Amino acid sequence: MKVIVIGSGGREHAIAYRLSLSPKIDEVLCVPGNGGTETERKCRNVKPEGKLIESAVKIAKEEKVDFAVIGPEDPLAEGIADAFWNEGIPTVGPKAKGAALEASKDLSKVFMQKYGVACADSATFTDKAAALEYVQKKGAPIVVKADGLAAGKGVVVAKTLAEALKAVNDLMDGSAVGDAGKKLVIEEYLQGVEISVLAAVSVTPENPAKATIKPFLPARDHKRLLDGAQGPNTGGMGAVCPLSDVTEETMRLFDERILKPTLKGLVEEKMDYRGFIFFGLMITKDGPKALEYNVRLGDPETQAVLPMMDFDFAELCQAIMGCTLDRFDMKWKSGFQVAPVVVSGGYPLKYPKGKEITFDEKKISDAGAKVFIAGAVKDNGKLVTSGGRVLACSAHGESFDEAWKKAYEAIGGIKFEGAFYRKDIGLPGAAESN
């Protein structure tokens, strides 16, 4: 089979790599891909021309692909899955109606409240004066969220009233995230520690009896730039999977209070949602509560979770699209996966590009690590930086300590000018907590 993967980040490199491992897959077209997918076995980068959706559909038809996998949220919100299905191309990724669960924080909260999903109390505002008045009344700490897609930059956890008022002004004035902040969702501050649960989803209006959500192993992203969960927020400085601090009881409560109500809502809203969902959770003293939905796999969590899969990822995709997910048996490797991220100097603010990356292949190979490229491209035969988050170095171990040691041994074999990474991914005190 031939498959097309849409996206250019580390998540898409991990997806393309896992697909390439399947004996069922002959070729993976990466649109547009990156410097990592360009050199991956069975993978081929294809540059889209003009608008992404139209170009991607054209490429898929010309190449006679068997199915598509959509990585990022923006094209999903814009209806790329609808466009592929309309052309008879099966697709892993929700249609636009389902993708709105991430594209609009307000719609997502309305959905959660309607179907009884355990979540933070909130209020929505389009008027800045009213939002400021509400924040003044509620006080801090409080959480201020831009309604629209903001590439991970639209959430402010304000510890002081001054921070909260500034967040309202910055977001609604458009100086922080543009039009995404014209509507705000302001939430109660939940105390606890965050985790991510990625899951496969297969829901269609035509076959509600087969509706299924199957969660993957729990993971944790580390958003802060510096060790000890200090410094500014980023798109993610590394991930670990699974989590020793997540109990069976926590996952039981997640299933009962969050997953099942979510599935009920997808069915009752008659969504065609065949893809992945990301549950951002806060583990509070009262159990897990949903912070947000993402309508795709998380990044960098994907680079830690997918290597733990002890099954054929292409077969999982087929089960999602073919509404047989209820019968699909997910088996997982024992042990742990640790995936620290290497970023460009200056990130998440201004950073240089075009820095050549070199690899000590023996050091990486000896550690058994896999490097997933995010912000790097090939230039005259050399791999050079093109983004803030450059790559993730993912390693497995039967114990967390073994996985951690391997990942950091391998990362020592990766060099470029200004390279920076956290030294504590997965360690005690590294996780963000409220």
C-alpha positions in Angstrom: 0.0 0.0 0.0 0.9 3.6 -0.5 0.0 6.2 2.2 0.2 10.0 2.3 1.2 11.8 5.6 0.4 15.5 5.9 2.7 17.7 8.0 6.3 18.7 8.5 7.1 18.3 12.2 8.5 15.7 14.6 5.1 14.1 15.1 4.8 13.5 11.3 8.3 12.1 11.2 7.3 9.6 13.9 4.1 8.7 12.1 5.8 8.2 8.8 8.5 6.1 10.5 6.0 3.8 12.2 4.1 3.4 8.9 7.3 2.5 7.1 7.9 -0.3 9.5 4.7 -2.1 8.4 5.2 -4.9 5.9 1.9 -3.7 4.4 3.3 -0.3 3.4 5.4 0.1 0.3 5.8 3.9 0.3 5.0 6.8 2.5 4.5 10.2 0.8 5.3 13.1 3.2 3.7 16.4 2.3 5.8 18.4 2.7 7.8 16.3 5.2 11.2 17.5 6.6 14.9 16.7 6.6 14.2 13.5 8.7 11.4 12.0 6.5 13.5 12.8 3.4 16.1 10.2 4.4 13.7 7.6 6.0 13.4 4.2 4.4 10.2 3.9 2.2 9.5 7.7 2.6 9.5 10.4 0.0 8.9 14.1 0.5 6.6 15.8 -1.9 6.3 19.6 -1.9 2.7 20.9 -2.2 2.0 23.6 -4.8 -0.5 26.3 -4.0 -3.1 25.7 -1.3 -2.3 22.7 0.9 -5.6 20.9 0.8 -6.1 21.2 -3.0 -2.5 20.3 -3.6 -2.5 17.3 -1.2 -5.7 15.9 -2.7 -4.2 16.2 -6.2 -0.9 14.5 -5.1 -2.9 11.7 -3.5 -5.0 11.1 -6.6 -2.0 11.2 -9.0 0.0 8.9 -6.8 -3.0 6.5 -6.2 -2.5 6.4 -2.5 -4.5 3.9 -0.4 -5.1 6.2 2.5 -4.1 9.5 4.2 -2.9 10.4 7.7 -3.2 14.0 8.8 -0.7 15.2 11.4 -1.4 18.9 12.3 -4.6 20.6 13.5 -4.9 23.5 11.1 -5.6 21.5 7.9 -8.1 19.3 9.9 -10.0 22.4 11.0 -10.0 23.6 7.4 -11.6 20.4 6.2 -8.8 18.4 4.7 -10.3 15.1 5.9 -13.6 16.0 4.3 -11.8 16.8 1.0 -10.0 13.4 1.0 -13.1 11.4 1.8 -15.0 13.3 -0.9 -12.5 12.0 -3.4 -12.8 8.4 -2.1 -9.5 8.5 -0.2 -9.9 7.0 3.3 -8.4 9.3 5.9 -7.1 9.1 9.5 -8.2 12.4 10.9 -11.6 13.8 11.9 -13.7 15.8 9.5 -14.1 19.5 10.1 -17.1 19.2 12.5 -15.0 17.0 14.8 -11.9 19.1 14.4 -13.8 22.1 15.8 -13.3 20.5 19.2 -9.8 21.9 19.1 -10.3 24.8 16.7 -12.7 26.5 19.2 -12.1 26.3 23.0 -15.6 27.7 23.6 -17.2 24.9 21.5 -15.1 22.4 23.3 -16.2 23.6 26.7 -19.9 23.6 25.6 -19.4 20.0 24.4 -17.8 18.9 27.7 -20.5 20.6 29.8 -23.3 19.2 27.6 -22.1 15.6 27.9 -20.9 15.7 31.5 -17.2 15.5 30.9 -15.3 16.3 34.1 -13.6 19.6 33.5 -12.9 23.1 34.9 -15.7 25.6 35.3 -15.4 28.4 32.7 -17.0 31.4 31.1 -16.7 32.7 27.5 -16.2 36.4 26.5 -16.1 38.4 23.3 -16.2 41.7 25.1 -12.9 42.8 26.7 -14.5 44.9 29.4 -16.7 42.1 30.5 -13.7 39.7 30.5 -11.7 42.1 32.6 -14.5 42.6 35.0 -14.9 38.8 35.4 -11.2 38.3 36.1 -11.4 41.1 38.7 -14.3 39.4 40.4 -12.8 35.9 40.3 -9.2 36.8 41.2 -6.1 34.8 40.7 -4.9 32.2 40.0 -7.0 31.8 36.9 -6.6 30.4 33.4 -7.1 32.6 30.3 -7.4 30.8 26.9 -7.7 32.1 23.4 -10.7 30.5 21.7 -9.0 29.8 18.3 -6.0 27.8 17.2 -2.8 29.5 18.5 -0.1 26.9 18.0 0.2 26.3 21.7 0.6 30.0 22.6 -3.0 30.8 23.5 -3.1 29.7 27.1 -2.0 31.7 30.1 -2.0 30.3 33.5 -2.1 33.5 35.5 -0.8 33.2 39.1 -1.5 36.9 39.9 -4.4 39.3 39.1 -2.0 41.5 37.1 -0.9 38.6 34.9 -4.5 37.7 34.3 -5.5 41.2 33.3 -2.5 41.5 31.0 -3.4 38.2 29.4 -6.9 39.4 28.6 -5.6 42.6 27.1 -2.8 40.9 25.1 -5.0 38.2 23.7 -8.1 40.3 22.9 -6.0 43.1 21.4 -4.5 40.6 18.9 -0.9 41.3 20.0 -0.4 37.8 21.3 -2.2 35.4 18.9 -4.0 37.5 16.4 -7.7 36.8 15.6 -7.5 33.6 17.7 -7.9 35.7 20.8 -10.9 37.7 19.9 -13.0 35.3 21.9 -11.7 34.1 25.3 -12.5 31.2 27.6 -11.6 32.0 31.2 -11.4 28.9 33.4 -11.0 28.1 37.1 -7.5 27.2 38.1 -7.1 23.5 38.8 -4.5 22.3 41.2 -2.6 19.1 40.3 -0.2 17.7 37.7 -0.8 17.4 34.0 -0.7 14.3 31.8 -1.6 13.5 28.2 -3.6 10.6 27.0 -3.6 10.1 23.3 -6.2 7.8 21.8 -7.5 6.2 18.6 -11.1 7.1 17.6 -13.5 5.5 15.2 -17.0 7.1 15.2 -19.3 7.4 12.2 -23.0 8.5 12.0 -23.7 5.5 9.8 -22.5 2.9 12.4 -22.9 4.2 15.9 -22.9 0.7 17.4 -19.2 0.4 16.4 -18.2 3.8 18.0 -14.9 3.3 19.9 -12.2 5.3 21.6 -9.1 3.3 22.7 -6.6 5.1 24.8 -2.8 4.7 24.4 -0.4 4.6 27.3 -0.4 7.8 29.4 2.4 10.3 28.7 3.7 13.6 29.9 5.0 16.6 28.0 7.3 19.1 29.6 6.3 22.6 28.4 8.7 24.9 30.3 12.0 25.8 28.7 14.3 25.2 31.7 15.0 22.4 34.2 12.7 22.2 37.2 9.7 23.4 35.1 11.1 26.9 35.0 11.2 29.6 32.3 8.7 30.4 29.5 6.3 28.0 28.0 7.3 26.2 24.8 5.8 23.8 22.3 7.3 21.0 24.3 10.8 20.2 25.6 10.4 16.5 25.8 8.1 13.6 26.8 8.0 10.4 28.7 5.8 7.3 28.4 4.3 5.6 30.4 4.0 7.3 33.8 4.8 5.7 37.1 2.7 8.3 39.0 -0.5 7.5 37.1 -2.5 4.7 38.9 -5.0 2.2 37.6 -7.6 4.1 39.6 -6.8 7.4 37.9 -7.2 5.7 34.5 -10.5 4.1 35.6 -11.8 7.5 36.6 -10.6 8.9 33.3 -12.5 6.2 31.4 -15.6 6.8 33.4 -15.7 10.6 33.7 -14.0 11.8 30.5 -13.5 9.1 27.8 -17.0 7.6 27.9 -18.9 10.9 28.0 -16.7 12.2 25.2 -17.5 9.1 23.1 -21.2 9.6 23.9 -21.0 13.2 22.7 -19.3 12.3 19.4 -22.0 9.8 18.7 -24.9 12.0 19.6 -23.5 14.9 17.7 -23.3 12.6 14.6 -19.7 13.3 14.0 -17.5 11.5 11.5 -14.5 11.2 13.7 -12.0 8.6 12.5 -8.5 9.6 13.7 -6.8 10.4 17.0 -7.7 12.5 20.0 -5.5 14.0 22.6 -6.9 14.4 26.1 -5.0 17.1 28.1 -5.7 16.2 31.7 -5.1 17.6 35.1 -4.9 15.0 37.9 -6.5 16.8 40.9 -7.3 15.6 44.4 -10.8 14.9 43.0 -9.6 12.8 40.1 -8.7 13.6 36.5 -10.3 16.6 34.8 -10.1 17.5 31.1 -8.2 20.6 30.2 -8.6 20.4 26.5 -9.1 18.2 23.4 -6.6 18.1 20.6 -7.9 16.4 17.5 -4.6 14.8 16.5 -1.6 13.2 18.1 0.4 15.4 20.5 3.9 16.7 19.8 6.3 15.7 21.4 4.2 13.0 23.1 4.0 11.1 19.8 7.8 10.7 19.7 7.6 8.9 23.1 4.3 7.0 22.7 4.5 5.5 19.2 7.8 3.7 19.8 6.1 1.9 22.7 3.6 0.3 20.3 4.0 -3.5 19.9 1.6 -3.7 17.0 1.4 -2.6 13.3 0.6 1.1 13.2 -0.8 0.8 9.6 -3.2 -1.9 10.8 -4.4 0.5 13.5 -5.0 3.1 10.9 -7.0 0.6 8.8 -9.1 -0.3 11.9 -9.8 3.3 12.6 -11.0 4.0 9.0 -12.8 0.7 8.6 -14.7 1.0 11.9 -13.2 -2.2 13.3 -11.3 -0.4 16.1 -13.5 -2.1 18.7 -11.9 -5.4 17.7 -8.3 -4.1 17.4 -5.9 -5.5 20.1 -3.4 -2.9 21.2 -0.3 -4.5 22.7 2.5 -2.4 24.3 6.1 -3.0 25.0 7.2 -3.2 28.6 9.4 -0.5 30.0 9.7 3.2 29.3 10.4 5.7 26.5 12.1 9.0 27.1 12.3 11.7 24.4 14.1 15.0 25.2 13.8 17.7 22.6 16.7 19.8 21.3 15.9 23.4 20.5 17.6 26.3 18.8 19.3 28.9 21.0 16.9 31.7 21.7 13.8 29.6 21.4 10.9 30.2 22.1 11.7 33.8 21.2 13.9 34.8 18.2 16.4 32.1 17.1 18.8 31.7 14.1 18.2 29.2 11.3 20.5 27.4 8.9 22.8 25.9 11.6 24.3 22.6 10.4 23.5 19.5 12.5 26.0 16.7 12.9 25.4 13.3 14.4 27.7 10.8 16.1 25.9 7.8 14.6 27.8 5.3 16.7 26.9 7.0 20.0 23.2 7.2 18.9 23.2 3.6 17.7 24.9 2.3 20.8 22.2 3.9 22.9 19.5 2.3 20.7 17.9 5.7 20.2 15.8 7.1 17.4 16.1 10.7 16.3 12.9 12.3 15.1 13.5 15.5 13.1 11.1 18.5 13.6 12.6 21.8 12.6 15.4 20.8 10.1 15.7 20.5 6.4 18.2 19.3 3.8 20.3 22.1 2.2 22.9 21.2 -0.3 23.2 17.7 1.2 23.5 19.0 4.8 20.9 18.9 7.5 20.3 22.4 8.9 18.0 23.9 11.4 14.8 25.5 10.2 12.7 25.9 13.3 12.8 26.4 17.1 12.2 22.8 18.1 14.7 21.0 16.0 14.5 17.3 17.0 13.6 14.7 19.6 15.9 11.9 20.7 13.8 9.0 21.8 15.1 5.9 23.6 13.7 2.8 25.3 14.6 1.0 28.5 13.1 -1.7 30.6 13.3 0.8 33.5 12.8 4.5 33.4 16.4 5.0 34.5 17.7 2.9 31.6 15.6 4.8 29.1 16.6 8.2 30.5 20.3 7.3 30.4 20.1 6.0 26.8 18.3 9.1 25.6 20.8 11.5 27.1 23.8 9.4 26.0 22.4 9.6 22.4 21.6 13.3 22.7 25.3 13.9 23.5 26.1 12.8 20.0 24.0 15.5 18.3 25.6 18.9 17.7 24.7 22.3 16.2 25.6 25.8 17.1 23.3 27.1 19.9 21.7 23.7 20.6 19.9 23.5 23.9 17.9 20.9 25.8 16.6 20.2 29.3 18.5 17.8 31.4 15.6 16.5 33.5 12.9 15.2 31.3 10.9 12.7 33.3 12.7 13.2 36.5 11.1 14.1 39.8 10.4 17.9 39.9 10.5 18.2 36.1 6.7 18.0 35.5 4.6 21.2 35.5 2.2 21.3 38.4 -0.3 23.8 39.7 
